[in-house]
C-alpha cells in the first residue's frame, strides 16, 4: 500500500463539498481510502487512528488530503482528482454582465427587499456574527450551524424576540414554513398540525408518522436543540407558540424536544395551554415532572405524541408495530444520526430496566468516557457537536457511523444493533452502503446478530420510502417506522423483554 498525505494551509471548503470530493477520489481505480477534510481535532484523530502520518503543526484552517492506494500511481491519480474537483469549486461564478453575488446578508437584504429569511450554514465561530447581521436586516434566521456558544444563542434569541423575528437554531436541522422545507425535511402533505421542535430528527419522525396517518403539516418550526435548556429558557419555543396560536391554518400543535429543563417545560406547558388550541408535548425522557393541564396532552415518545396529534386532528391512526424478530442475546448498541431518535430509543431500553451508556446520556452517571469506545448497552448520537466538527452531518456523510457499525457488528458480545435511517431532502440520496455493510455483517454472524432499523421518511421523499424499506428488509434488517418501535424490537431480540 502507498500512503500519500498532502496539506493545503489556510484553505477552507464546506464539509459537504469535501465529502463529495473524497467520494470521487475514492472511486479512482486502486484507491483503498481517500479523505479530504479540515484539520479539526476530530478529523486528525480519525486519520491518525487509520495509521496516516501527519504533520504536527496542523490547525482547523488547514485542509488535509489523505490517500491510501495499492500503488503510488493510483495515489497520485486520486490526488489529481481531488485537486481538480477543488479547482472546479474555486471557479468564480460571475461571467459577462451577470450580477455579482452579494457579499453579506445585509447587502443581499438591501438588494432584495422582499427577502424574509436567512439560511446560515458556516463554521460555528462565524455563525453568531452572521445571524446578528441578518436579524438587524429584518430577516428571520434559520441557523443550521452548530458550535455556537450558549451565551451567543441567548443573546441572538433575545434580540430576535425584541424585533419580532424568529431565530431558528443554532444547530437547527429541520423546519417547514408554509410547506417549504428547510434543512433536512420530508415531503409531507399540508394540513392542520403545527410542530415546534427543539429537535431536527424529532420533527422529521413526528411529521412523517402524521403523514402516514393521513394528517398534514401547516408549519414545523425548529428552534435548536438547546432552546428548552435552563440557560435559554425556551425563548423561541414560546415565540413560536404565540405565532401558531394566531395562525388560522393550525388546529393542533405539537411541541417536541430532547429532555428539557423541568422548569422551562413547565413554562412552555403554561404557554401551550394559553394558545386555546389542543397541544401535545412529546418529550422523550421527561413526563413524570409534569401533570397534564387543560388542553395539553403529554407523551413520553415521539410515536405516542404523533398518535395523540393524529387523534386530535381526526387522522387514521395506525397499529402498534411489533415485527417478528429472532433471538440473538447480547448487548444492544445504538448508532444514530438523530439525537432525539437516539434519546427516544434509549428511553425505551432504560424503561425496561437497563443501564444505557451514551454520549447524550439520560442520566449523568451513564455518560461514556469516550464516545468512540462502547460500554455495555450503548447508544451513540453521531450528530452530536463533538462528532461533527469539520465534518458533514451523518445524515449527509454516514462514513463515521459506517466505520463504527463494522466494529460493533464484529464484536461477539453484541447481539443487536439499532440504527436510524432518515430520508428526505438534504439527506443521503441512497443509503446503499449501509445495506452492503449489513449484508456482510449478518452473513459473518448468522443467527447471532440482529439489526433493527428505524426508517424515518414520507411516501413522497426523493429516496422512495417503499424502495428503501424493501432494500433494508432484503438485506436482513428488522424495519420499523419509529425509534421507539426499533428499540422494542431490539429488547425482544436481546431477550430483555
C-alpha positions, -999 to +999 in steps of 0.1 A: +000+000+000+011+036-007+001+064+016+000+100+004-007+130+027-010+165+012-017+197+032-031+230+020-025+257+045-053+283+053-077+266+029-114+263+036-141+243+018-175+234+031-176+199+047-202+187+023-181+198-007-151+179+009-172+148+014-182+148-023-146+154-033-135+125-011-160+102-027-148+110-062-112+103-052-121+070-035-137+059-068-103+061-086-091+026-095-067+011-070-076+035-042-085+020-008-092+052+011-094+089+003-102+117+027-102+155+021-110+171+055-105+202+076-077+196+101-100+197+132-090+177+162-117+151+155-106+146+119-069+144+128-077+118+155-096+097+129-068+099+104-042+090+130-063+061+140-062+049+104-023+050+107-017+081+085+014+100+094+005+137+098+025+169+103+024+181+139+015+218+133-019+214+117-048+237+126-085+238+118-080+263+090-058+238+071-070+212+046-056+177+048-058+152+019-050+116+029-050+088+004-042+051+007-039+032-025-024+000-039+003+018-059+020+052-058+005+059-093-030+053-080-024+076-050-012+103-073-042+099-096-065+102-066-047+134-055-051+148-090-088+140-088-091+159-055-072+189-068-093+190-100-125+189-080-113+216-056-102+238-085-136+234-101-153+246-069-129+276-068-140+289-102-158+323-099-195+322-108-200+357-124-195+359-161-201+387-186-226+412-172-240+388-146-247+404-112-220+396-087-232+377-056-240+397-025-210+396-002-231+398+030-266+390+043-273+427+049-263+436+013-285+408+000-314+422+020-309+457+007-307+444-029-338+422-025-362+439-001-387+411-004-364+386+014-377+375+047-354+347+059-317+340+060-303+304+059-269+303+078-245+274+074-210+285+082-184+273+107-198+279+142-173+306+152-187+328+124-224+319+127-233+343+156-220+374+137-238+364+105-270+358+124-268+391+142-264+408+108-294+390+094-316+399+124-305+436+121-315+434+084-350+424+095-347+387+085-359+356+102-329+332+107-326+295+101-292+287+116-280+252+106-245+259+120-235+242+153-206+252+175-224+285+186-219+293+223-250+292+245-243+328+255-244+339+219-276+318+214-293+336+243-283+370+230-295+363+195-328+349+207-334+379+229-326+402+200-350+382+177-377+385+203-372+423+206-375+426+168-405+402+164-384+377+144-376+340+147-341+327+153-344+290+145-312+274+158-284+271+163-278+235+151-313+237+137-317+207+113-353+210+101-382+234+095-412+235+072-426+270+067-457+273+046-450+240+030-413+248+022-388+225+038-356+240+052-325+218+061-335+182+064-372+180+058-395+154+043-421+156+015-451+156+038-486+168+030-501+201+041-526+200+069-538+213+103-510+202+126-481+225+135-449+213+152-425+233+173-393+213+177-361+216+197-350+187+176-345+182+139-350+144+136-377+147+162-396+170+138-389+146+110-401+114+127-432+131+141-442+148+108-436+115+089-457+095+113-485+120+109-482+119+072-486+081+073-518+086+093-532+109+066-526+141+087-507+170+071-485+198+085-492+235+085-457+246+098-428+229+116-407+255+134-373+243+145-358+262+175-325+245+181-317+216+204-309+238+235-339+260+234-356+242+263-324+242+284-324+264+316-300+289+302-321+296+271-354+294+288-375+283+258-373+318+242-381+306+206-405+279+216-426+305+234-424+328+204-434+300+180-464+291+202-475+327+201-473+328+163-491+295+159-519+305+183-527+332+158-524+310+126-558+302+112-544+271+093-531+255+125-557+235+145-534+213+166-499+220+179-471+195+189-441+205+209-412+181+206-378+183+224-349+164+238-352+161+276-359+197+287-352+216+319-383+208+341-389+245+349-387+255+313-410+227+303-435+240+329-434+275+314-439+260+279-468+240+291-485+271+305-480+290+273-493+260+253-525+260+274-529+297+267-530+292+229-565+280+231-557+251+208-551+214+215-514+209+222-494+177+226-460+179+243-438+149+232-408+149+255-388+116+253-372+112+287-395+135+306-431+131+317-430+124+354-423+160+365-453+174+346-490+168+350-515+173+322-530+208+320-562+218+303-558+214+266-523+200+268-515+163+265-482+147+274-463+119+256-431+101+265-421+092+230-424+108+195-445+078+185-470+084+213-470+121+205-478+115+169-507+092+178-522+118+201-519+146+175-534+124+148-563+116+170-569+153+178-567+161+141-591+134+131-564+112+114-565+075+107-541+063+133-520+031+129-514-002+146-486-007+171-455-021+153-444-055+165-423-070+138-412-106+143-376-109+155-352-138+160-335-142+194-299-130+194-290-125+231-263-100+238-255-063+242-276-037+224-257-010+206-274+020+190-258+041+163-279+071+155-276+102+132-305+119+150-301+129+187-338+128+196-343+094+179-313+082+199-329+096+231-363+080+223-347+046+217-326+049+249-357+058+269-375+026+258-345+005+267-340+022+300-377+018+309-370-020+305-347-017+335-314-015+315-284+009+321-278+027+288-244+044+283-243+073+258-226+105+247-260+121+252-270+102+284-304+100+301-285+103+334-252+120+341-236+088+355-244+069+322-221+092+301-195+075+280-159+083+290-151+082+253-177+085+225-156+062+203-155+034+228-187+015+238-196+003+273-224-022+280-257-013+263-245+018+245-262+044+222-242+070+203-255+101+186-232+107+157-249+141+151-236+155+184-214+185+181-184+166+193-185+142+163-194+168+136-165+193+140-152+198+105-174+170+091-208+169+074-237+158+094-240+119+094-273+122+075-252+136+047-219+117+053-225+085+072-189+073+069-181+077+106-211+057+116-205+031+090-170+025+103-184+021+139-211-003+125-185-026+112-166-026+145-197-032+166-211-059+143-179-079+147-180-078+185-191-112+197-206-096+228-231-076+207-264-092+199-284-063+185-276-032+165-302-004+164-298+024+138-319+052+122-321+057+085-335+092+078-348+101+044-359+134+029-344+165+013-307+170+021-302+135+034-280+108+018-295+102-016-293+064-013-280+048+019-270+017+000-236+015+017-253+006+050-272-021+032-240-037+019-223-035+053-254-050+069-255-080+045-218-087+052-222-084+090-252-107+091-235-132+069-204-132+091-225-139+122-256-159+111-282-163+139-261-143+163-268-107+153-300-087+147-301-053+130-331-031+138-337+000+117-359+030+125-368+042+090-379+078+091-394+090+058-425+100+039-440+083+009-431+111-015-395+115-003-369+116-031-353+083-019-386+064-021-397+052+014-411+019+000-379+011-020-357+018+010-378-003+033-377-032+008-340-029+003-333-029+041-356-059+047-340-078+019-306-072+035-319-088+067-329-059+088-360-056+111-375-023+098-399-001+118-413+035+114-401+049+147-371+047+170-394+035+199-406+006+178-370-003+168-359-002+205-388-025+214-377-050+187-341-048+200-352-056+235-371-086+222-342-099+201-318-094+230-341-114+254-347-084+276-385-081+271 
